[in-house]
């Protein structure tokens, strides 16, 4: 029996993955700002511990981890899932909106990871799974600041994987495309208070797209949850796992664009090396 710690477990991906883990016979430390919401969503289960956790509060992260270890003895899988989106042009996004977003999506992930890693290091085993986004691999108009938080998650994950691999700990960043969750609902998506007319053709179009695409996205959240269980079962987990055919297509497209641009500018790029003359 593995023990999972899942942030943002009261709804969306977090709740679905917690359900899959419980069905597989695993134990789950399911965290949320309101533990009652976890129980309401997942029910009362002997292998479930619902714990309060506001990921922006590092002390609460340590308390949640301590409660989970006291109950189940260990943590085998950390799923950093808590997060939300901000839709708006880079210029439209205020300092306060940026700071709040980073507090959850980046600093919150780091808070929980720092609380869990001492236990995984002691075990010399574990798997850290960080939920990023396709927007963490390729930026999009209207999602620049949100995407930057996921770019940060990608960089943190790459470095962390190199640091803890010798200790027997695996690390994976998951890059979902558009899935039919409530991510585009008001409870998960914040629109910037400022909307400038000059961005109507770009970011305005993205706002309209987000409204029309809500609950019509191509990805199936239940299948994503199954995929995460398969990832946790893998003997050699990947560093990156895109999920959704749209994610795969966009990543292939960006990789081709980067390779083509590099080829055009390669001579100038290489011309800046110190020649020793």
BABA-939284 format. One record per residue (C-alpha): residue number from 1; x, y, z; residue in one letter. Coordinates in nm, 4 decimals. Layout:
N
+-----+----------+----------+----------+------+
!  nr !        x !        y !        z ! rest !
+-----+----------+----------+----------+------+
! NUM !        X !        Y !        Z !    a !
...
+-----+----------+----------+----------+------+
END
This chain:
277
+-----+----------+----------+----------+------+
!  nr !        x !        y !        z ! rest !
+-----+----------+----------+----------+------+
!   1 !   0.0000 !   0.0000 !   0.0000 !    x !
!   2 !   0.1399 !   0.3372 !  -0.1032 !    x !
!   3 !   0.0604 !   0.6607 !   0.0740 !    x !
!   4 !  -0.0192 !   0.9675 !  -0.1358 !    x !
!   5 !  -0.0251 !   1.3301 !  -0.0293 !    x !
!   6 !  -0.2445 !   1.5254 !  -0.2714 !    x !
!   7 !  -0.2913 !   1.9018 !  -0.2597 !    x !
!   8 !  -0.6119 !   2.0570 !  -0.3904 !    x !
!   9 !  -0.7930 !   1.7280 !  -0.3351 !    x !
!  10 !  -1.1486 !   1.8510 !  -0.2834 !    x !
!  11 !  -1.2336 !   1.8814 !  -0.6558 !    x !
!  12 !  -1.0986 !   1.8554 !  -1.0090 !    x !
!  13 !  -0.7929 !   1.6465 !  -1.0861 !    x !
!  14 !  -0.7030 !   1.6155 !  -0.7182 !    x !
!  15 !  -1.0311 !   1.4533 !  -0.6171 !    x !
!  16 !  -1.0359 !   1.2200 !  -0.9186 !    x !
!  17 !  -0.6793 !   1.1030 !  -0.8565 !    x !
!  18 !  -0.7525 !   1.0540 !  -0.4858 !    x !
!  19 !  -1.0499 !   0.8353 !  -0.5815 !    x !
!  20 !  -0.8330 !   0.6246 !  -0.8133 !    x !
!  21 !  -0.5665 !   0.5824 !  -0.5466 !    x !
!  22 !  -0.8210 !   0.4744 !  -0.2858 !    x !
!  23 !  -0.9756 !   0.2272 !  -0.5311 !    x !
!  24 !  -0.6282 !   0.0840 !  -0.5902 !    x !
!  25 !  -0.5954 !   0.0148 !  -0.2177 !    x !
!  26 !  -0.3595 !   0.3025 !  -0.1439 !    x !
!  27 !  -0.3785 !   0.5468 !   0.1440 !    x !
!  28 !  -0.4413 !   0.9134 !   0.0698 !    x !
!  29 !  -0.3627 !   1.2250 !   0.2680 !    x !
!  30 !  -0.6069 !   1.4554 !   0.0897 !    x !
!  31 !  -0.5501 !   1.8217 !   0.1597 !    x !
!  32 !  -0.7635 !   2.1282 !   0.1005 !    x !
!  33 !  -0.8368 !   2.4594 !   0.2663 !    x !
!  34 !  -1.1614 !   2.3039 !   0.3925 !    x !
!  35 !  -1.1185 !   1.9344 !   0.4844 !    x !
!  36 !  -1.4969 !   1.9009 !   0.5071 !    x !
!  37 !  -1.5092 !   1.9552 !   0.1310 !    x !
!  38 !  -1.2788 !   1.6552 !   0.0854 !    x !
!  39 !  -1.5067 !   1.4327 !   0.2936 !    x !
!  40 !  -1.8127 !   1.5620 !   0.1084 !    x !
!  41 !  -1.6474 !   1.4748 !  -0.2240 !    x !
!  42 !  -1.4701 !   1.1477 !  -0.1361 !    x !
!  43 !  -1.6775 !   1.0142 !   0.1521 !    x !
!  44 !  -1.5543 !   0.8465 !   0.4688 !    x !
!  45 !  -1.2849 !   0.5887 !   0.3892 !    x !
!  46 !  -1.0484 !   0.4054 !   0.6269 !    x !
!  47 !  -0.7499 !   0.4855 !   0.4031 !    x !
!  48 !  -0.8390 !   0.8544 !   0.3705 !    x !
!  49 !  -0.7092 !   1.1346 !   0.5908 !    x !
!  50 !  -0.8536 !   1.4767 !   0.5100 !    x !
!  51 !  -0.6260 !   1.7538 !   0.6325 !    x !
!  52 !  -0.6441 !   2.1319 !   0.6188 !    x !
!  53 !  -0.3752 !   2.2852 !   0.4024 !    x !
!  54 !  -0.3426 !   2.6320 !   0.2570 !    x !
!  55 !  -0.0293 !   2.5747 !   0.0508 !    x !
!  56 !   0.0714 !   2.9401 !   0.0861 !    x !
!  57 !   0.1318 !   2.8743 !   0.4574 !    x !
!  58 !   0.4493 !   2.6697 !   0.5058 !    x !
!  59 !   0.3630 !   2.5898 !   0.8677 !    x !
!  60 !   0.0405 !   2.4241 !   0.7520 !    x !
!  61 !   0.2368 !   2.2164 !   0.5014 !    x !
!  62 !   0.4557 !   2.0778 !   0.7806 !    x !
!  63 !   0.1500 !   2.0150 !   0.9990 !    x !
!  64 !  -0.0283 !   1.8274 !   0.7195 !    x !
!  65 !   0.2771 !   1.6130 !   0.6478 !    x !
!  66 !   0.3253 !   1.5362 !   1.0177 !    x !
!  67 !  -0.0396 !   1.4314 !   1.0516 !    x !
!  68 !  -0.0129 !   1.2077 !   0.7479 !    x !
!  69 !   0.3085 !   1.0404 !   0.8609 !    x !
!  70 !   0.1630 !   0.9867 !   1.2077 !    x !
!  71 !  -0.1427 !   0.8176 !   1.0549 !    x !
!  72 !   0.0174 !   0.6121 !   0.7758 !    x !
!  73 !   0.3873 !   0.6022 !   0.8633 !    x !
!  74 !   0.5240 !   0.7311 !   0.5334 !    x !
!  75 !   0.4608 !   0.9297 !   0.2156 !    x !
!  76 !   0.5357 !   0.7565 !  -0.1137 !    x !
!  77 !   0.3806 !   0.9919 !  -0.3689 !    x !
!  78 !   0.3494 !   1.3689 !  -0.3453 !    x !
!  79 !   0.1075 !   1.5148 !  -0.5977 !    x !
!  80 !   0.1446 !   1.8933 !  -0.6126 !    x !
!  81 !  -0.1892 !   1.9728 !  -0.7735 !    x !
!  82 !  -0.3174 !   2.2892 !  -0.6003 !    x !
!  83 !  -0.3240 !   2.5944 !  -0.8240 !    x !
!  84 !  -0.5369 !   2.8344 !  -1.0232 !    x !
!  85 !  -0.5208 !   3.0445 !  -1.3381 !    x !
!  86 !  -0.5151 !   3.4137 !  -1.4238 !    x !
!  87 !  -0.6348 !   3.5254 !  -1.7675 !    x !
!  88 !  -0.5145 !   3.8630 !  -1.8909 !    x !
!  89 !  -0.2399 !   4.0355 !  -2.0838 !    x !
!  90 !   0.0971 !   4.0663 !  -1.9151 !    x !
!  91 !   0.0524 !   4.4445 !  -1.8926 !    x !
!  92 !  -0.3000 !   4.4074 !  -1.7529 !    x !
!  93 !  -0.1928 !   4.1825 !  -1.4668 !    x !
!  94 !  -0.1352 !   4.3869 !  -1.1525 !    x !
!  95 !   0.1470 !   4.3305 !  -0.9044 !    x !
!  96 !  -0.1024 !   4.2013 !  -0.6488 !    x !
!  97 !  -0.2557 !   3.9551 !  -0.8942 !    x !
!  98 !   0.0916 !   3.8285 !  -0.9870 !    x !
!  99 !   0.2004 !   3.7920 !  -0.6248 !    x !
! 100 !  -0.1112 !   3.5985 !  -0.5242 !    x !
! 101 !  -0.0748 !   3.3649 !  -0.8217 !    x !
! 102 !   0.2907 !   3.2915 !  -0.7488 !    x !
! 103 !   0.2132 !   3.2427 !  -0.3788 !    x !
! 104 !  -0.0048 !   2.9428 !  -0.4672 !    x !
! 105 !   0.1315 !   2.8012 !  -0.7923 !    x !
! 106 !   0.5051 !   2.8305 !  -0.7199 !    x !
! 107 !   0.5793 !   2.9172 !  -0.3576 !    x !
! 108 !   0.3000 !   2.6875 !  -0.2389 !    x !
! 109 !   0.4414 !   2.3973 !  -0.4388 !    x !
! 110 !   0.7831 !   2.4659 !  -0.2859 !    x !
! 111 !   0.6359 !   2.4837 !   0.0656 !    x !
! 112 !   0.4793 !   2.1393 !   0.0369 !    x !
! 113 !   0.7790 !   1.9861 !  -0.1395 !    x !
! 114 !   1.0168 !   2.1070 !   0.1319 !    x !
! 115 !   0.7881 !   1.9560 !   0.3961 !    x !
! 116 !   0.7713 !   1.6137 !   0.2267 !    x !
! 117 !   1.1267 !   1.5639 !   0.0999 !    x !
! 118 !   1.2909 !   1.4986 !   0.4403 !    x !
! 119 !   1.0670 !   1.1922 !   0.4795 !    x !
! 120 !   1.1381 !   1.0674 !   0.1264 !    x !
! 121 !   1.5117 !   1.1198 !   0.1789 !    x !
! 122 !   1.4956 !   0.9171 !   0.4986 !    x !
! 123 !   1.3074 !   0.6394 !   0.3140 !    x !
! 124 !   1.5421 !   0.6651 !   0.0130 !    x !
! 125 !   1.2291 !   0.6347 !  -0.2006 !    x !
! 126 !   0.9340 !   0.8359 !  -0.3257 !    x !
! 127 !   0.7870 !   1.0069 !  -0.6287 !    x !
! 128 !   0.7158 !   1.3803 !  -0.6558 !    x !
! 129 !   0.4591 !   1.4581 !  -0.9264 !    x !
! 130 !   0.4109 !   1.8247 !  -1.0122 !    x !
! 131 !   0.1066 !   1.9277 !  -1.2137 !    x !
! 132 !   0.2136 !   2.1883 !  -1.4670 !    x !
! 133 !   0.0283 !   2.2698 !  -1.7879 !    x !
! 134 !   0.0752 !   2.2764 !  -2.1612 !    x !
! 135 !   0.1092 !   2.6486 !  -2.0882 !    x !
! 136 !   0.4267 !   2.5657 !  -1.8972 !    x !
! 137 !   0.5865 !   2.4399 !  -2.2176 !    x !
! 138 !   0.4518 !   2.6934 !  -2.4643 !    x !
! 139 !   0.3319 !   3.0421 !  -2.3713 !    x !
! 140 !   0.0043 !   3.1852 !  -2.5048 !    x !
! 141 !  -0.1373 !   3.5348 !  -2.5285 !    x !
! 142 !  -0.3568 !   3.6038 !  -2.2299 !    x !
! 143 !  -0.1887 !   3.3348 !  -2.0236 !    x !
! 144 !   0.1584 !   3.4891 !  -1.9944 !    x !
! 145 !   0.1736 !   3.5333 !  -1.6171 !    x !
! 146 !  -0.0098 !   3.2079 !  -1.5428 !    x !
! 147 !   0.2162 !   3.0258 !  -1.7876 !    x !
! 148 !   0.5208 !   3.1790 !  -1.6209 !    x !
! 149 !   0.4256 !   3.0070 !  -1.2950 !    x !
! 150 !   0.4132 !   2.6768 !  -1.4796 !    x !
! 151 !   0.7429 !   2.7502 !  -1.6569 !    x !
! 152 !   0.8811 !   2.7921 !  -1.3036 !    x !
! 153 !   0.7364 !   2.4557 !  -1.2031 !    x !
! 154 !   0.9027 !   2.2970 !  -1.5073 !    x !
! 155 !   1.2431 !   2.4411 !  -1.4115 !    x !
! 156 !   1.2073 !   2.3440 !  -1.0467 !    x !
! 157 !   1.1131 !   1.9905 !  -1.1490 !    x !
! 158 !   1.4084 !   1.9490 !  -1.3857 !    x !
! 159 !   1.6608 !   2.0579 !  -1.1226 !    x !
! 160 !   1.4921 !   1.8638 !  -0.8423 !    x !
! 161 !   1.4979 !   1.5455 !  -1.0491 !    x !
! 162 !   1.8753 !   1.5741 !  -1.0868 !    x !
! 163 !   1.9211 !   1.6471 !  -0.7161 !    x !
! 164 !   1.7157 !   1.3634 !  -0.5687 !    x !
! 165 !   1.7622 !   1.0847 !  -0.8247 !    x !
! 166 !   2.0741 !   0.9574 !  -0.6417 !    x !
! 167 !   1.8591 !   0.9331 !  -0.3270 !    x !
! 168 !   1.6086 !   0.6962 !  -0.4894 !    x !
! 169 !   1.3409 !   0.9624 !  -0.5433 !    x !
! 170 !   1.1689 !   1.0140 !  -0.8792 !    x !
! 171 !   1.0315 !   1.3472 !  -1.0005 !    x !
! 172 !   0.7869 !   1.4065 !  -1.2882 !    x !
! 173 !   0.6194 !   1.7167 !  -1.4253 !    x !
! 174 !   0.2796 !   1.6514 !  -1.5845 !    x !
! 175 !   0.1679 !   1.8783 !  -1.8693 !    x !
! 176 !  -0.2076 !   1.8488 !  -1.9290 !    x !
! 177 !  -0.3661 !   2.0083 !  -2.2333 !    x !
! 178 !  -0.7268 !   2.1267 !  -2.2145 !    x !
! 179 !  -0.9343 !   1.8930 !  -1.9974 !    x !
! 180 !  -1.3036 !   1.9137 !  -1.9221 !    x !
! 181 !  -1.2717 !   2.0319 !  -1.5623 !    x !
! 182 !  -1.3865 !   2.3487 !  -1.3882 !    x !
! 183 !  -1.0528 !   2.5211 !  -1.4590 !    x !
! 184 !  -1.2268 !   2.7826 !  -1.6746 !    x !
! 185 !  -1.4960 !   2.8427 !  -1.4098 !    x !
! 186 !  -1.4763 !   3.1471 !  -1.1856 !    x !
! 187 !  -1.3704 !   2.9345 !  -0.8851 !    x !
! 188 !  -1.0504 !   2.8291 !  -1.0645 !    x !
! 189 !  -0.9849 !   3.1133 !  -1.3065 !    x !
! 190 !  -0.9312 !   3.4785 !  -1.2206 !    x !
! 191 !  -0.9683 !   3.7440 !  -1.4894 !    x !
! 192 !  -0.7566 !   4.0538 !  -1.4476 !    x !
! 193 !  -0.9385 !   4.3570 !  -1.3125 !    x !
! 194 !  -0.7868 !   4.5664 !  -1.5903 !    x !
! 195 !  -0.8830 !   4.5061 !  -1.9548 !    x !
! 196 !  -0.7177 !   4.7401 !  -2.2054 !    x !
! 197 !  -0.8868 !   4.8062 !  -2.5433 !    x !
! 198 !  -0.5563 !   4.7692 !  -2.7311 !    x !
! 199 !  -0.5527 !   4.3986 !  -2.6447 !    x !
! 200 !  -0.9070 !   4.3295 !  -2.7643 !    x !
! 201 !  -0.7945 !   4.1474 !  -3.0809 !    x !
! 202 !  -0.5498 !   3.9213 !  -2.8935 !    x !
! 203 !  -0.6297 !   3.8744 !  -2.5265 !    x !
! 204 !  -0.9941 !   3.9675 !  -2.5824 !    x !
! 205 !  -1.0190 !   3.6860 !  -2.8339 !    x !
! 206 !  -0.8626 !   3.4496 !  -2.5786 !    x !
! 207 !  -1.1178 !   3.5550 !  -2.3172 !    x !
! 208 !  -1.3991 !   3.4771 !  -2.5587 !    x !
! 209 !  -1.2396 !   3.1438 !  -2.6449 !    x !
! 210 !  -1.2086 !   3.0523 !  -2.2765 !    x !
! 211 !  -1.5764 !   3.1275 !  -2.2228 !    x !
! 212 !  -1.6874 !   2.9181 !  -2.5216 !    x !
! 213 !  -1.4491 !   2.6295 !  -2.4436 !    x !
! 214 !  -1.5582 !   2.5906 !  -2.0818 !    x !
! 215 !  -1.6721 !   2.2310 !  -2.0224 !    x !
! 216 !  -1.6184 !   2.1566 !  -2.3926 !    x !
! 217 !  -1.2456 !   2.0769 !  -2.3716 !    x !
! 218 !  -1.1212 !   1.7605 !  -2.5463 !    x !
! 219 !  -0.9534 !   1.5933 !  -2.2490 !    x !
! 220 !  -1.1314 !   1.3462 !  -2.0194 !    x !
! 221 !  -1.0382 !   1.4153 !  -1.6518 !    x !
! 222 !  -1.1247 !   1.0591 !  -1.5468 !    x !
! 223 !  -0.8739 !   0.9241 !  -1.7988 !    x !
! 224 !  -0.6115 !   1.1674 !  -1.6716 !    x !
! 225 !  -0.6599 !   1.0264 !  -1.3208 !    x !
! 226 !  -0.6050 !   0.6735 !  -1.4548 !    x !
! 227 !  -0.2912 !   0.7946 !  -1.6336 !    x !
! 228 !  -0.1515 !   0.9410 !  -1.3099 !    x !
! 229 !  -0.1954 !   0.6038 !  -1.1381 !    x !
! 230 !  -0.0100 !   0.4400 !  -1.4287 !    x !
! 231 !   0.2652 !   0.7006 !  -1.3876 !    x !
! 232 !   0.2937 !   0.6212 !  -1.0171 !    x !
! 233 !   0.3207 !   0.2502 !  -1.1035 !    x !
! 234 !   0.6046 !   0.3021 !  -1.3542 !    x !
! 235 !   0.9416 !   0.1525 !  -1.2602 !    x !
! 236 !   1.1248 !   0.4308 !  -1.4454 !    x !
! 237 !   0.8972 !   0.7378 !  -1.4495 !    x !
! 238 !   0.9620 !   1.0062 !  -1.7119 !    x !
! 239 !   1.0778 !   1.3555 !  -1.6270 !    x !
! 240 !   0.7927 !   1.4965 !  -1.8394 !    x !
! 241 !   0.4519 !   1.3513 !  -1.9148 !    x !
! 242 !   0.2252 !   1.5458 !  -2.1536 !    x !
! 243 !  -0.1387 !   1.4386 !  -2.1294 !    x !
! 244 !  -0.3907 !   1.4920 !  -2.4080 !    x !
! 245 !  -0.3520 !   1.4745 !  -2.7838 !    x !
! 246 !  -0.3573 !   1.8549 !  -2.7958 !    x !
! 247 !  -0.0598 !   1.8698 !  -2.5588 !    x !
! 248 !   0.1369 !   1.6211 !  -2.7676 !    x !
! 249 !   0.0648 !   1.8113 !  -3.0906 !    x !
! 250 !   0.1576 !   2.1509 !  -2.9455 !    x !
! 251 !   0.4810 !   2.0210 !  -2.7947 !    x !
! 252 !   0.5825 !   1.8627 !  -3.1238 !    x !
! 253 !   0.4995 !   2.1886 !  -3.3018 !    x !
! 254 !   0.7025 !   2.4010 !  -3.0602 !    x !
! 255 !   1.0001 !   2.1653 !  -3.0726 !    x !
! 256 !   1.0004 !   2.1937 !  -3.4530 !    x !
! 257 !   0.9750 !   2.5737 !  -3.4371 !    x !
! 258 !   1.2636 !   2.5983 !  -3.1905 !    x !
! 259 !   1.4804 !   2.3683 !  -3.4021 !    x !
! 260 !   1.4045 !   2.5669 !  -3.7189 !    x !
! 261 !   1.4792 !   2.9027 !  -3.5552 !    x !
! 262 !   1.8004 !   2.7682 !  -3.4016 !    x !
! 263 !   1.9187 !   2.6526 !  -3.7435 !    x !
! 264 !   1.8625 !   3.0010 !  -3.8926 !    x !
! 265 !   2.0505 !   3.1832 !  -3.6151 !    x !
! 266 !   2.3074 !   2.9177 !  -3.5236 !    x !
! 267 !   2.6037 !   3.0948 !  -3.6856 !    x !
! 268 !   2.5387 !   3.4175 !  -3.4956 !    x !
! 269 !   2.4775 !   3.2240 !  -3.1747 !    x !
! 270 !   2.8114 !   3.0456 !  -3.2034 !    x !
! 271 !   2.9984 !   3.3620 !  -3.3025 !    x !
! 272 !   2.9893 !   3.4916 !  -2.9445 !    x !
! 273 !   3.2300 !   3.2304 !  -2.8013 !    x !
! 274 !   3.5597 !   3.3608 !  -2.6662 !    x !
! 275 !   3.8208 !   3.3015 !  -2.9339 !    x !
! 276 !   4.1334 !   3.3424 !  -2.7240 !    x !
! 277 !   4.2795 !   3.5966 !  -2.9629 !    x !
+-----+----------+----------+----------+------+
END
